[in-house]
């Protein structure tokens, strides 16, 4: 099978033996693999690649081609989304409990379940009620998913995003308003938008964190969903504001395997039943184009919200 390897020089391709599932695994033939900021971080730094080549990609949808003898609820031919790592290959072994079914009518680009699961889990950790006010700061793929999920919960949603095309996408996903943060200071923006019961920071930089803090109302909830990697992830927080306004600050990340698998099943239930459609946000490249796709991701091209690699079905 063909595998994409990240090395210190960039990507190269290598033929490797196909994986054999153990008792609790299946073998998956990925048909779409999304690329995220974590993948671009590995590409830009490549520090780990100096030790050994890496197989990246953890946002996979595909078709089951093999099943371990202890797996009961998955069959060869099933179409699934998964939390598998090292998915940029023609085949990958996956634990069967990290799968969720994908309906036949759902295109691959709409079934990148892992990032949707992260958003589902983050919003499940807070309480968004009908008619709550919610602001989403940063409308990349996950920010846009949060816009849609908050709207699904009945909230009034304001999107804060500097890229015009992404502000348009936020409106398409259900935002009531989409605002350019470059038009004002965080404090002036907060005065213009008004206090928000919940603010989701999904951009991963200092300016976004400052804006999110300024927008969160007293006794409101600030969810830090973005993965802050630049500068070693060090940030300065307005601790006086957090204290004085009695903010609840939630780390929106999930590392517990069972919780994330449950969120994946909820995410795909939304997708399969038409409550959430992200397919229009995804642009695909072939496996040979992985370097171009990952560059489009970290360069934040206007025409690319989510880059994914499309592989042929088995």
BADRENDREN-231226 format. One line per 3 residues: for each residue x, y, z of N, C-alpha, C. Coordinates in steps of 0.001 Angstrom, whole numbers, plus 500000, padded with zeros to 6 digits. Layout:
<nodes>
X/Y/Z/X/Y/Z/X/Y/Z | ...;
</nodes>
This chain:
<nodes>
500850/498809/500000/500000/500000/500000/500886/501241/500000 | 500363/502345/499463/501096/503600/499395/500856/504404/500669 | 501945/504901/501255/501878/505687/502482/502600/507002/502279;
502040/508086/502799/502674/509396/502747/503462/509612/504027 | 504745/509908/503900/505617/510083/505057/506122/511517/505120 | 506037/512126/506299/506588/513455/506508/508011/513310/507031;
508964/513882/506304/510373/513842/506678/510865/515272/506866 | 512127/515413/507226/512686/516754/507394/512726/517515/506072 | 512697/516810/504953/512709/517465/503634/511299/517727/503100;
510277/517240/503755/508914/517360/503265/508285/515980/503145 | 507293/515843/502289/506597/514569/502138/507278/513691/501088 | 507312/512404/501363/507690/511414/500350/506737/510233/500475;
506707/509404/499459/505761/508286/499410/506514/506967/499407 | 505935/506001/500109/506614/504719/500292/505581/503597/500261 | 505927/502495/499637/505060/501317/499652/505380/500478/500892;
504341/500152/501639/504488/499367/502860/503499/498209/502830 | 503735/497166/503633/502756/496067/503695/501428/496564/504255 | 500341/495968/503799/499037/496339/504328/498923/495877/505786;
498262/496670/506627/498121/496273/508037/497184/495074/508184 | 497432/494308/509228/496569/493179/509581/495889/493530/510893 | 494560/493482/510960/493888/493903/512190/494100/492902/513318;
494271/493424/514540/494245/492523/515687/492792/492241/516045 | 492577/491604/517180/491234/491122/517522/490197/492243/517569 | 490577/493444/518037/489604/494517/518243/489726/495642/517210;
490444/495383/516130/490655/496410/515119/489917/496097/513824 | 489799/497134/513005/489406/496951/511613/490494/497579/510756 | 490518/497200/509487/491378/497889/508519/490487/498813/507709;
490923/500053/507603/490153/501081/506901/490919/501532/505669 | 490184/501673/504563/490725/502322/503368/490222/503760/503385 | 491057/504730/503803/490582/506112/503857/490201/506618/502463;
489086/507330/502392/488679/507970/501140/488755/509488/501244 | 488819/510027/502455/489049/511453/502676/489736/511623/504026 | 490774/512450/504048/491504/512729/505287/491691/514235/505389;
491077/514845/506399/491227/516278/506601/492585/516617/507188 | 493035/517822/506907/494283/518328/507470/493953/519437/508463 | 494611/519421/509614/494314/520411/510638/495568/521181/510994;
495410/522155/511897/496533/522991/512303/497629/522160/512965 | 497246/521063/513650/498267/520193/514226/499155/519576/513171 | 498570/519167/512039/499368/518618/510939/500292/519676/510353;
499774/520905/510201/500616/521958/509638/501752/522321/510587 | 501500/522233/511900/502562/522496/512872/503692/521477/512704 | 503324/520213/512558/504341/519182/512332/505093/519424/511026;
504366/519881/510013/505006/520153/508717/505982/521320/508829 | 505586/522378/509527/506435/523566/509610/507667/523338/510481 | 507516/522580/511559/508636/522383/512471/509484/521169/512073;
508808/520063/511812/509447/518800/511377/510487/518284/512360 | 510391/518726/513615/511365/518294/514607/511268/516788/514847 | 510030/516287/514994/509864/514856/515238/510281/514034/514021;
510174/514645/512835/510529/513919/511617/512021/513639/511550 | 512833/514386/512308/514263/514138/512324/514591/512823/513023 | 513696/512379/513909/513896/511116/514621/513423/509954/513761;
512231/510082/513194/511676/509062/512301/510616/509716/511424 | 510437/509219/510203/509378/509783/509351/508011/509597/510002 | 507128/510575/509813/505806/510545/510417/504741/510308/509368;
503718/509545/509750/502498/509454/508955/501468/510323/509663 | 501043/511411/509022/500119/512335/509665/498694/512049/509187 | 497769/512857/509657/496365/512706/509268/495575/511964/510326;
494569/512649/510907/493756/512001/511943/492278/512357/511780 | 491889/512822/510590/490494/513201/510360/489954/512390/509179 | 489807/511096/509383/489560/510208/508248/488129/509701/508154;
487691/509574/506911/486481/508844/506542/486906/507770/505558 | 486296/506592/505618/486709/505555/504678/485804/504343/504714 | 486306/503284/504094/485545/502044/503934/486305/500904/504603;
485598/500118/505385/486211/498993/506099/486533/497882/505106 | 487795/497436/505122/488227/496359/504213/488644/495089/504946 | 488740/495161/506263/489091/493985/507048/488623/494158/508474;
488293/493049/509141/487714/493109/510490/488387/492062/511367 | 488811/492471/512573/489377/491533/513524/488332/490548/514022 | 488788/489380/514494/487837/488321/514843/487054/488596/516124;
487397/489689/516841/486630/490036/518025/485653/491183/517799 | 485589/491682/516573/484717/492816/516258/483364/492300/515804 | 482297/492788/516414/480964/492259/516135/480048/493223/515382;
480235/494522/515561/479255/495482/515048/479703/496207/513787 | 480828/495808/513215/481345/496440/511998/481610/495355/510973 | 481265/495635/509709/481449/494650/508644/482277/495232/507507;
482910/494350/506761/483615/494769/505555/482614/495478/504632 | 483035/496615/504112/482168/497407/503246/481479/498559/503952 | 481471/498548/505285/480860/499656/506017/481631/500948/505751;
480887/502028/505678/481481/503355/505492/481441/504068/506840 | 482601/504552/507296/482700/505057/508660/483576/506301/508721 | 483363/507073/509768/484300/508117/510183/485059/507578/511388;
486286/508062/511574/487115/507485/512620/488011/508525/513266 | 488497/508198/514445/489485/509010/515144/490889/508486/514917 | 491085/507685/513888/492380/507063/513633/493468/508088/513414;
494665/507773/513879/495841/508562/513554/496591/507884/512403 | 497565/508574/511850/498403/508045/510767/497550/507574/509588 | 496575/508405/509225/495579/507991/508231/495939/508347/506796;
497028/509075/506559/497387/509427/505186/498110/508261/504509 | 497324/507230/504278/497830/506010/503652/496654/505295/503000 | 496948/504345/502136/495871/503633/501451/495134/502675/502374;
495767/502249/503468/495122/501416/504477/495660/501798/505843 | 494797/501683/506871/495221/501962/508230/494422/501067/509173 | 495091/500536/510200/494402/499750/511226/493826/500694/512273;
492572/500438/512660/491843/501339/513547/491132/500508/514609 | 491163/500974/515860/490369/500331/516901/488887/500481/516568 | 488144/499396/516663/486736/499396/516249/485867/500317/517096;
486300/500626/518326/485488/501513/519163/485709/502990/518837 | 486530/503274/517844/486781/504655/517427/486131/504967/516091 | 485024/504299/515804/484328/504464/514534/482906/504967/514763;
482367/505610/513724/480948/505963/513703/480463/505810/512272 | 479249/505290/512072/478768/505048/510706/478506/506342/509959 | 478718/506285/508633/478420/507401/507737/477307/506958/506799;
476236/507733/506724/475102/507389/505864/475509/507433/504397 | 474840/506618/503589/475193/506489/502174/475071/507809/501418 | 474129/508660/501820/473906/509904/501080/474889/511012/501444;
475724/510817/502467/476627/511862/502946/477948/511787/502183 | 478357/512861/501527/479636/512830/500810/480815/512776/501772 | 481941/512271/501281/483131/512159/502126/483509/513486/502765;
483409/514570/502009/483835/515873/502523/482955/516372/503661 | 481759/515820/503796/480867/516226/504890/481018/515324/506106 | 481881/514312/506012/481943/513286/507055/483293/513234/507761;
483997/514369/507820/485262/514423/508557/484933/514544/510045 | 484671/513409/510664/484047/513394/511980/484910/513864/513125 | 486237/513735/513030/487084/514047/514180/487002/515512/514583;
487174/516491/513689/487066/517883/514132/485654/518255/514569 | 484638/517660/513925/483267/517923/514361/483070/517376/515778 | 483627/516196/516047/483524/515605/517382/484157/516503/518438;
485286/517134/518102/485935/518040/519062/485010/519197/519413 | 484319/519732/518411/483387/520839/518654/482182/520372/519457 | 481647/519217/519114/480510/518663/519849/480875/518487/521318;
482055/517943/521576/482476/517711/522952/482645/519028/523698 | 483270/520022/523052/483493/521306/523715/482182/521962/524103 | 481202/521946/523201/479927/522585/523514/479110/521776/524519;
479374/520464/524605/478681/519643/525596/479172/519951/527010 | 480339/520566/527130/480878/520890/528448/480289/522175/529021 | 479515/522889/528213/478870/524118/528674/477372/523995/528403;
476638/524998/528815/475189/524970/528609/474805/526135/527714 | 474403/525828/526467/473868/526851/525573/472377/526612/525463 | 471600/527623/525865/470142/527503/525868/469540/528345/524746;
468324/528030/524336/467666/528850/523319/467665/530332/523718 | 467984/531168/522734/468036/532629/522883/469242/533132/523665 | 470165/532248/524054/471446/532724/524576/472181/533493/523490;
473084/534369/523902/473957/535042/522949/475315/534339/522953 | 475802/534030/521770/477074/533325/521614/477897/534051/520564 | 479173/534277/520859/480105/534796/519864/481160/533737/519593;
481516/533575/518331/482590/532673/517936/483696/533532/517337 | 484869/533510/517962/486000/534321/517523/486950/533422/516733 | 486975/533615/515423/487787/532777/514535/486909/531782/513812;
486766/531967/512506/485856/531113/511730/486605/530300/510694 | 487604/529560/511183/488121/528459/510400/487107/527321/510450 | 487522/526127/510097/486580/525017/510016/485881/524761/511345;
486658/524654/512418/486045/524322/513706/485214/525473/514243 | 485651/526704/514015/484832/527836/514414/483498/527839/513708 | 483507/527507/512409/482260/527460/511647/481360/526314/512115;
481952/525187/512485/481155/524099/513046/480500/524558/514352 | 481253/525301/515173/480682/525809/516426/479558/526798/516167 | 479691/527627/515120/478600/528517/514745/477338/527699/514482;
477484/526646/513671/476329/525823/513310/475744/525106/514529 | 476593/524590/515409/476107/523869/516585/475417/524809/517575 | 475964/526005/517745/475327/526967/518640/473974/527390/518090;
473907/527568/516776/472631/527904/516153/471638/526754/516316 | 472139/525525/516182/471294/524348/516355/470707/524289/517757 | 471460/524801/518735/470986/524831/520120/470000/525968/520378;
469795/526823/519369/468825/527901/519501/469397/529240/519891 | 470741/529361/519907/471370/530616/520312/471357/531639/519179 | 471508/532901/519559/471778/533974/518606/473296/534114/518519;
473834/533998/517313/475277/533815/517137/475886/534979/516369 | 476987/535503/516911/477793/536510/516218/479151/535902/515912 | 479575/535985/514652/480879/535479/514234/481855/536645/514127;
483064/536454/514655/484120/537464/514598/485268/536872/513780 | 485536/537447/512614/486491/536828/511688/487045/537884/510730 | 488390/537960/510582/488971/538980/509711/488877/538680/508211;
488741/537411/507823/488732/537051/506399/487300/537132/505877 | 487103/537949/504846/485756/538237/504364/485019/536975/503924 | 485696/536092/503188/485017/534891/502689/484545/534007/503836;
485283/533992/504925/484881/533180/506081/483737/533834/506852 | 483670/535152/506826/482496/535804/507412/481245/535417/506627 | 481382/535351/505306/480256/534893/504493/479882/533466/504811;
480891/532615/505013/480621/531220/505362/479914/531126/506707 | 480284/531995/507655/479637/531986/508967/478154/532313/508841 | 477822/533278/507995/476411/533597/507772/475691/532414/507142;
476366/531731/506221/475765/530547/505590/475525/529429/506603 | 476381/529355/507629/476259/528309/508645/475283/528688/509751 | 474675/529883/509665/473628/530233/510617/473898/531412/511523;
475064/532061/511387/475336/533228/512231/474348/534344/511925 | 473954/535063/512957/473068/536209/512782/473827/537432/512291 | 475113/537505/512623/475959/538618/512190/477388/538116/512099;
478165/538740/511223/479575/538405/511066/480353/539711/510985 | 481341/539874/511863/482009/541158/512051/483508/541002/511878 | 484126/542007/511245/485570/542057/511069/486202/542649/512319;
487024/541897/513058/487603/542435/514295/488635/543524/514032 | 489135/543613/512799/490134/544632/512488/489534/546032/512496 | 488210/546127/512516/487540/547425/512448/487559/548166/513769;
487979/547498/514869/487934/548161/516171/488855/547443/517147 | 489194/548107/518244/489920/547451/519332/489015/546411/519976 | 489578/545444/520712/488713/544471/521394/487668/545127/522287;
488057/546214/522977/487122/546878/523875/485990/547554/523090 | 486359/548230/521985/485342/548882/521157/484445/547849/520493 | 485043/546727/520103/484249/545653/519511/483253/545117/520531;
483710/544943/521767/482822/544469/522819/481666/545419/523062 | 481949/546721/523009/480890/547703/523204/479889/547668/522056 | 480404/547411/520827/479518/547387/519657/478675/546117/519607;
479277/544993/519940/478583/543703/519842/477659/543499/521033 | 478085/543992/522205/477310/543762/523423/477813/542533/524144 | 477501/542384/525414/477992/541239/526192/477413/539927/525697;
478270/538922/525629/477885/537606/525141/477914/536598/526285 | 476855/535826/526415/476798/534844/527496/477890/533790/527353 | 478188/533433/526109/479216/532438/525826/480066/532939/524672;
481382/532824/524805/482296/533165/523713/483215/531974/523482 | 483312/531569/522236/484161/530443/521842/485335/530996/521055 | 486541/530821/521589/487744/531298/520907/488299/530155/520074;
488313/530348/518762/488678/529257/517851/489735/529678/516852 | 490583/530653/517233/491610/531136/516309/493027/530777/516733 | 493286/530708/518027/494594/530246/518488/495691/531289/518490;
495342/532565/518695/496373/533595/518790/496011/534589/519889 | 496977/535436/520232/496776/536366/521341/495642/537343/521075 | 495576/537882/519850/494539/538865/519536/493149/538264/519704;
492981/537013/519269/491673/536371/519397/491312/536141/520856 | 492295/535756/521657/492028/535540/523082/491644/536852/523763 | 492310/537943/523391/491960/539253/523949/490539/539653/523545;
490212/539445/522272/488870/539787/521795/487813/538946/522497 | 488082/537655/522629/487121/536770/523288/486888/537178/524734 | 487956/537567/525418/487817/538028/526802/486948/539278/526871;
487206/540217/525972/486453/541477/525986/484967/541266/525702 | 484635/540240/524931/483246/540012/524544/482439/539243/525589 | 483108/538512/526472/482387/537645/527408/481747/538469/528519;
480455/538243/528743/479717/539018/529744/480082/538576/531157 | 479748/539397/532134/479950/539014/533529/479196/537722/533827 | 479878/536820/534514/479375/535483/534812/479128/534671/533533;
479725/535110/532424/479625/534353/531186/480704/533290/531093 | 480700/532573/529976/481613/531444/529778/482502/531698/528572 | 483800/531579/528773/484788/531684/527702/485354/530294/527439;
485149/529794/526228/485640/528472/525852/486864/528641/524952 | 487995/528126/525381/489212/528171/524568/489279/526861/523789 | 488808/526921/522554/488758/525727/521713/490009/525581/520860;
490581/526708/520422/491735/526657/519521/492939/526035/520224 | 493804/525442/519412/495048/524867/519921/496131/525930/519764 | 496577/526494/520878/497570/527572/520849/498968/526960/520760;
499563/527044/519574/500871/526429/519344/501984/527455/519169 | 501711/528560/518471/502750/529551/518206/503329/530075/519510 | 504638/530302/519486/505289/530817/520696/505274/529841/521842;
505216/528554/521529/505169/527558/522591/503845/527522/523314 | 502832/528172/522731/501519/528182/523356/501393/529140/524523 | 502392/529999/524734/502340/530950/525852/501469/532141/525468;
500581/532537/526383/499688/533659/526152/499611/534519/527421 | 499290/535779/527243/499000/536679/528357/497491/536805/528466 | 496957/536556/529638/495506/536655/529817/495191/537837/530708;
494017/538426/530441/493560/539577/531234/492969/539052/532534 | 493855/538679/533463/493396/538016/534675/492467/538900/535494 | 492715/540211/535493/491825/541114/536223/490405/541022/535669;
490272/540999/534319/488949/540888/533714/488323/539536/534034 | 489117/538477/533949/488581/537150/534252/488058/537113/535688 | 488856/537694/536610/488448/537714/538022/487248/538616/538249;
487370/539882/537842/486370/540884/538186/485003/540550/537597 | 485002/540013/536354/483720/539706/535720/483276/538267/535973 | 483989/537579/536849/483592/536227/537287/483363/535287/536108;
484304/535311/535171/484161/534464/533995/484416/533001/534339 | 483675/532127/533685/483986/530706/533696/484803/530417/532441 | 486025/529937/532625/486921/529679/531496/487051/528165/531328;
486705/527681/530139/486657/526243/529872/487707/525888/528819 | 488527/524891/529126/489438/524330/528128/488613/523415/527229 | 488457/523791/525964/487569/523056/525066/488171/521814/524445;
489339/521380/524917/489977/520215/524311/489548/518922/524997 | 489684/517835/524273/489335/516519/524809/490482/515556/524533 | 490883/514826/525559/491927/513806/525407/491451/512431/525880;
490284/512390/526511/489756/511111/526975/489184/510341/525782 | 489657/509140/525578/489308/508347/524405/487811/508042/524337 | 487231/507611/525446/485825/507235/525443/484930/508447/525211;
485272/509576/525830/484479/510787/525632/484526/511250/524177 | 485703/511180/523588/485828/511634/522202/485098/510697/521245 | 485144/509399/521524/484423/508437/520686/482914/508675/520777;
482417/508985/521971/480996/509280/522126/480634/510556/521366 | 481513/511561/521420/481267/512802/520679/481280/512562/519179 | 482122/511639/518717/482147/511289/517297/480807/510711/516855;
480234/509845/517675/478943/509251/517322/477847/510322/517279 | 477878/511252/518234/476908/512350/518216/477111/513230/516989 | 478370/513521/516681/478681/514358/515524/478139/513750/514242;
478360/512450/514057/477926/511813/512822/476415/511631/512789 | 475778/511570/513949/474319/511554/513975/473773/512879/513442 | 474397/513992/513849/474008/515297/513302/474184/515324/511782;
475314/514828/511320/475612/514848/509881/474671/513922/509120 | 474496/512712/509604/473680/511728/508899/472221/512141/508786 | 471741/512907/509766/470340/513330/509771/470138/514748/509242;
471182/515310/508633/471036/516587/507947/470995/517807/508838 | 471307/517643/510130/471309/518805/511024/472579/519636/510886 | 473621/519045/510321/474907/519720/510166/475509/519306/508831;
475831/520281/507992/476417/520005/506676/477639/520886/506492 | 478820/520273/506516/480075/521014/506368/480757/520731/505036 | 480102/519965/504181/480738/519553/502934/481184/520712/502073;
480432/521809/502078/480790/522956/501266/482003/523712/501759 | 482496/523387/502949/483665/524061/503515/484974/523369/503154 | 484908/522209/502498/486079/521360/502312/486518/521366/500852;
487810/521541/500655/488409/521435/499317/489397/520284/499329 | 489399/519475/498282/490222/518267/498277/491382/518350/497286 | 492436/517606/497650/493609/517370/496807/493845/515860/496747;
494498/515362/495698/494888/513947/495695/496049/513716/496663 | 496318/512458/496946/497400/512136/497881/498722/512745/497435 | 498972/512758/496143/500216/513334/495639/500296/514834/495881;
499170/515466/496154/499136/516901/496390/499123/517288/497846 | 499544/516405/498730/499445/516672/500168/500245/517906/500568 | 501405/518120/499947/502217/519283/500323/501507/520587/499961;
500900/520628/498786/500148/521816/498387/498954/522042/499307 | 498294/520959/499700/497127/521074/500576/497513/521597/501947 | 498612/521112/502468/499001/521536/503816/499505/522973/503804;
500111/523386/502706/500528/524787/502585/499313/525706/502503 | 498306/525288/501758/497085/526090/501660/496444/526265/503025 | 496609/525269/503907/496042/525334/505250/496741/526380/506094;
498079/526310/506196/498733/527245/507112/498903/528638/506510 | 498749/528759/505202/498773/530089/504586/497414/530783/504688 | 496400/530049/505172/495033/530580/505350/494524/531237/504071;
494612/530483/502995/494115/530994/501726/492619/531279/501805 | 492206/532378/501166/490807/532789/501230/489861/531715/500724 | 490322/530920/499750/489438/529937/499132/489527/528565/499786;
490225/528451/500907/490382/527156/501576/490066/527311/503070 | 488921/526758/503485/488593/526694/504911/489147/525409/505502 | 488908/524301/504829/489422/523005/505260/489993/522275/504045;
491246/521902/504128/491875/521090/503092/491779/519613/503464 | 491523/518782/502497/491454/517339/502743/492085/516603/501581 | 492560/515413/501853/493141/514554/500830/492095/513508/500452;
491809/513421/499151/490863/512434/498639/491628/511247/498078 | 491253/510054/498507/491871/508831/498014/490796/507988/497335 | 491175/507178/496357/490170/506365/495662/489584/505289/496567;
488309/505009/496376/487664/503936/497129/488248/502587/496722 | 488311/501637/497654/488892/500328/497315/488016/499539/496340;
</nodes>
